[in-house]
């Protein structure tokens, strides 16, 4: 058997290698063709910052603004509701204060009636008697004068507001007028007591002291004496005279045991003693 020459074998090998190279070339070109397109897309986005992007931030911002607007609307509704509630409560407080004043006047009147001697009963009937205050030209009675002054008293505790200040001064003037017009009247002790209360609220301590002293000195059996004794203790303490304050408080505790004023005096005396 004849062996092929070496040159022939080498030629065949070269032909096969060339064919393999030709067959692989298109695949390599396609791969290279794809790569530039991918790179081009990436490079375009990086090079041109004006290229449109998804507006996710805008959507989130709009959603946040909508939520904020809704919250503001809710808060406005709550404020309107609270404003209405405050107005209603203010009206109720004013009404209760007025009712309390009327009750206090009634209690004052009843206590005064209990200590006043019974009025003589006339054999004649009440025919023809006009109701007090029915005629606008009829002079004001003592009770009418007292009620008119007391209506100006909203509270006699603490420093009054600017609006209350004018009312307090007018009430004091009316109570003084009542005392002058009815020196021995039913409501004179009450008027003096409230003068003291109002002047104490106005920090006019010496004038308050004088009014309370008049109550306990001129009307020692009156129902306002325990309260006047307690207020004298308060006035003297504010004046810096703790000894005199305790004297009046101890007197109240000893002479009017079990009264509301006595309980207040015990607590106040324990505090300043």
VEXVEXDO-409883 format. One record per residue (C-alpha): z, y, x; residue in three letters. Coordinates in pm, whole numbers, plus 50000, padded with zeros to 5 digits. Layout:
BEGIN
Z | Y | X | ALA
...
This chain:
BEGIN
50000 | 50000 | 50000 | UNK
49901 | 50335 | 50144 | UNK
50172 | 50608 | 50174 | UNK
50070 | 50966 | 50057 | UNK
50054 | 51215 | 50334 | UNK
50346 | 51457 | 50374 | UNK
50126 | 51759 | 50312 | UNK
50029 | 51628 | 49971 | UNK
50391 | 51578 | 49869 | UNK
50480 | 51928 | 49976 | UNK
50197 | 52072 | 49771 | UNK
50314 | 51891 | 49458 | UNK
50666 | 52015 | 49505 | UNK
50548 | 52374 | 49530 | UNK
50342 | 52342 | 49210 | UNK
50644 | 52206 | 49016 | UNK
50870 | 52484 | 49146 | UNK
50620 | 52750 | 49042 | UNK
50594 | 52607 | 48692 | UNK
50970 | 52604 | 48651 | UNK
50990 | 52964 | 48768 | UNK
50718 | 53071 | 48523 | UNK
50899 | 52899 | 48235 | UNK
51234 | 53065 | 48310 | UNK
51096 | 53417 | 48350 | UNK
51056 | 53512 | 47975 | UNK
51416 | 53414 | 47894 | UNK
51543 | 53636 | 48171 | UNK
51327 | 53926 | 48052 | UNK
51452 | 53891 | 47693 | UNK
51809 | 53887 | 47810 | UNK
51751 | 54200 | 48015 | UNK
51575 | 54362 | 47720 | UNK
51878 | 54312 | 47497 | UNK
52124 | 54449 | 47747 | UNK
51971 | 54798 | 47772 | UNK
51980 | 54834 | 47390 | UNK
52349 | 54747 | 47377 | UNK
52425 | 54982 | 47661 | UNK
52219 | 55256 | 47502 | UNK
52418 | 55240 | 47179 | UNK
52747 | 55269 | 47362 | UNK
52624 | 55545 | 47586 | UNK
52491 | 55751 | 47288 | UNK
52823 | 55750 | 47116 | UNK
53005 | 55854 | 47431 | UNK
52756 | 56120 | 47536 | UNK
52714 | 56299 | 47197 | UNK
53053 | 56402 | 47056 | UNK
52876 | 56552 | 46751 | UNK
52782 | 56208 | 46628 | UNK
52930 | 56149 | 46277 | UNK
53249 | 55945 | 46268 | UNK
53439 | 55793 | 45976 | UNK
53661 | 56067 | 45812 | UNK
53975 | 55857 | 45782 | UNK
54192 | 56155 | 45879 | UNK
54051 | 56370 | 45596 | UNK
54122 | 56103 | 45339 | UNK
54480 | 56068 | 45459 | UNK
54526 | 56446 | 45455 | UNK
54397 | 56474 | 45099 | UNK
54629 | 56195 | 44988 | UNK
54926 | 56370 | 45154 | UNK
54844 | 56704 | 44988 | UNK
54812 | 56537 | 44649 | UNK
55152 | 56373 | 44691 | UNK
55306 | 56705 | 44800 | UNK
55157 | 56888 | 44501 | UNK
55293 | 56624 | 44265 | UNK
55637 | 56655 | 44424 | UNK
55632 | 57034 | 44387 | UNK
55539 | 57000 | 44020 | UNK
55826 | 56756 | 43968 | UNK
56072 | 56991 | 44138 | UNK
55954 | 57284 | 43924 | UNK
56016 | 57079 | 43611 | UNK
56362 | 56986 | 43736 | UNK
56442 | 57352 | 43809 | UNK
56330 | 57456 | 43461 | UNK
56548 | 57186 | 43310 | UNK
56849 | 57289 | 43518 | UNK
56796 | 57655 | 43430 | UNK
56804 | 57570 | 43062 | UNK
57118 | 57362 | 43113 | UNK
57292 | 57647 | 43296 | UNK
57205 | 57891 | 43018 | UNK
57341 | 57652 | 42757 | UNK
57662 | 57594 | 42954 | UNK
57706 | 57969 | 43002 | UNK
57674 | 58022 | 42629 | UNK
57930 | 57749 | 42562 | UNK
58176 | 57892 | 42815 | UNK
58146 | 58238 | 42659 | UNK
58203 | 58092 | 42315 | UNK
58505 | 57891 | 42432 | UNK
58649 | 58199 | 42604 | UNK
58615 | 58397 | 42283 | UNK
58778 | 58119 | 42082 | UNK
59059 | 58097 | 42337 | UNK
59124 | 58471 | 42309 | UNK
59137 | 58446 | 41932 | UNK
59380 | 58153 | 41948 | UNK
59601 | 58337 | 42195 | UNK
59611 | 58642 | 41970 | UNK
59706 | 58419 | 41679 | UNK
59982 | 58250 | 41881 | UNK
60110 | 58588 | 41995 | UNK
60117 | 58705 | 41636 | UNK
60305 | 58396 | 41518 | UNK
60564 | 58422 | 41794 | UNK
60614 | 58787 | 41710 | UNK
60650 | 58704 | 41341 | UNK
60916 | 58444 | 41418 | UNK
61133 | 58701 | 41594 | UNK
61066 | 58987 | 41353 | UNK
61300 | 59040 | 41054 | UNK
61149 | 58944 | 40719 | UNK
60973 | 59227 | 40543 | UNK
61126 | 59344 | 40214 | UNK
60950 | 59209 | 39908 | UNK
60851 | 59472 | 39655 | UNK
60891 | 59403 | 39288 | UNK
60545 | 59535 | 39236 | UNK
60243 | 59319 | 39288 | UNK
59980 | 59377 | 39553 | UNK
59739 | 59520 | 39301 | UNK
59547 | 59813 | 39428 | UNK
59631 | 59752 | 39793 | UNK
59329 | 59783 | 40016 | UNK
59265 | 59532 | 40290 | UNK
59351 | 59688 | 40630 | UNK
59041 | 59791 | 40810 | UNK
58820 | 59759 | 40501 | UNK
58772 | 60135 | 40487 | UNK
58606 | 60263 | 40804 | UNK
58792 | 60594 | 40759 | UNK
59128 | 60420 | 40735 | UNK
59345 | 60457 | 41048 | UNK
59371 | 60150 | 41270 | UNK
59684 | 59944 | 41220 | UNK
59908 | 59825 | 41502 | UNK
59764 | 59475 | 41480 | UNK
59409 | 59610 | 41483 | UNK
59489 | 59819 | 41790 | UNK
59640 | 59518 | 41966 | UNK
59341 | 59299 | 41888 | UNK
59099 | 59568 | 42005 | UNK
59279 | 59590 | 42338 | UNK
59320 | 59216 | 42380 | UNK
58950 | 59156 | 42318 | UNK
58888 | 59322 | 42654 | UNK
59110 | 59071 | 42834 | UNK
58892 | 58780 | 42949 | UNK
59131 | 58659 | 43216 | UNK
59418 | 58814 | 43403 | UNK
59409 | 58592 | 43711 | UNK
59233 | 58657 | 44037 | UNK
59043 | 58961 | 44155 | UNK
58823 | 59088 | 43869 | UNK
58450 | 59124 | 43903 | UNK
58280 | 59462 | 43883 | UNK
58198 | 59403 | 43517 | UNK
58556 | 59302 | 43436 | UNK
58705 | 59598 | 43619 | UNK
58597 | 59855 | 43360 | UNK
58717 | 59627 | 43080 | UNK
59058 | 59586 | 43245 | UNK
59105 | 59960 | 43284 | UNK
59006 | 60022 | 42923 | UNK
59238 | 59745 | 42802 | UNK
59529 | 59897 | 42997 | UNK
59460 | 60236 | 42840 | UNK
59452 | 60084 | 42491 | UNK
59774 | 59891 | 42545 | UNK
59945 | 60209 | 42668 | UNK
59819 | 60392 | 42360 | UNK
59961 | 60118 | 42137 | UNK
60302 | 60144 | 42308 | UNK
60296 | 60521 | 42261 | UNK
60190 | 60502 | 41896 | UNK
60423 | 60214 | 41805 | UNK
60727 | 60234 | 42036 | UNK
60923 | 59992 | 41820 | UNK
60628 | 59794 | 41692 | UNK
60581 | 59419 | 41670 | UNK
60320 | 59410 | 41943 | UNK
60477 | 59656 | 42186 | UNK
60641 | 59387 | 42407 | UNK
60315 | 59194 | 42417 | UNK
60124 | 59509 | 42507 | UNK
60362 | 59584 | 42795 | UNK
60334 | 59229 | 42922 | UNK
59955 | 59242 | 42926 | UNK
59961 | 59577 | 43101 | UNK
60158 | 59402 | 43375 | UNK
59917 | 59108 | 43385 | UNK
59613 | 59331 | 43415 | UNK
59766 | 59553 | 43681 | UNK
59869 | 59243 | 43875 | UNK
59509 | 59125 | 43861 | UNK
59402 | 59467 | 43989 | UNK
59658 | 59438 | 44275 | UNK
59845 | 59742 | 44140 | UNK
60170 | 59566 | 44222 | UNK
60419 | 59848 | 44166 | UNK
60274 | 59934 | 43824 | UNK
60274 | 59565 | 43734 | UNK
60639 | 59537 | 43840 | UNK
60736 | 59832 | 43620 | UNK
60562 | 59682 | 43316 | UNK
60730 | 59341 | 43354 | UNK
61071 | 59503 | 43409 | UNK
61026 | 59694 | 43083 | UNK
60960 | 59368 | 42899 | UNK
61275 | 59191 | 43020 | UNK
61493 | 59506 | 42994 | UNK
61385 | 59654 | 42662 | UNK
61313 | 59326 | 42483 | UNK
61549 | 59063 | 42632 | UNK
61510 | 58830 | 42333 | UNK
61134 | 58839 | 42316 | UNK
60920 | 58531 | 42369 | UNK
60740 | 58702 | 42659 | UNK
61054 | 58732 | 42872 | UNK
61015 | 58393 | 43051 | UNK
60656 | 58476 | 43145 | UNK
60760 | 58825 | 43258 | UNK
61034 | 58677 | 43478 | UNK
60785 | 58445 | 43642 | UNK
60539 | 58727 | 43702 | UNK
60816 | 58939 | 43854 | UNK
60876 | 58659 | 44101 | UNK
60507 | 58661 | 44189 | UNK
60495 | 59041 | 44220 | UNK
60800 | 59065 | 44445 | UNK
60667 | 58788 | 44667 | UNK
60337 | 58973 | 44707 | UNK
60530 | 59289 | 44785 | UNK
60699 | 59100 | 45068 | UNK
61042 | 59079 | 44903 | UNK
61097 | 58703 | 44892 | UNK
61468 | 58741 | 44816 | UNK
61407 | 58933 | 44493 | UNK
61124 | 58697 | 44404 | UNK
61357 | 58395 | 44427 | UNK
61623 | 58581 | 44227 | UNK
61392 | 58618 | 43928 | UNK
61249 | 58268 | 43963 | UNK
61595 | 58109 | 43981 | UNK
61705 | 58311 | 43680 | UNK
61407 | 58184 | 43485 | UNK
61478 | 57824 | 43586 | UNK
61843 | 57854 | 43484 | UNK
61798 | 58038 | 43153 | UNK
61480 | 57879 | 43022 | UNK
61495 | 57517 | 43128 | UNK
61213 | 57303 | 42996 | UNK
60977 | 57591 | 42930 | UNK
60628 | 57607 | 43075 | UNK
60722 | 57921 | 43269 | UNK
61024 | 57740 | 43414 | UNK
60804 | 57461 | 43547 | UNK
60577 | 57716 | 43713 | UNK
60880 | 57892 | 43859 | UNK
61015 | 57571 | 44011 | UNK
60685 | 57498 | 44184 | UNK
60644 | 57856 | 44307 | UNK
61002 | 57882 | 44430 | UNK
60969 | 57555 | 44623 | UNK
60657 | 57692 | 44787 | UNK
60802 | 58023 | 44905 | UNK
61163 | 57922 | 44965 | UNK
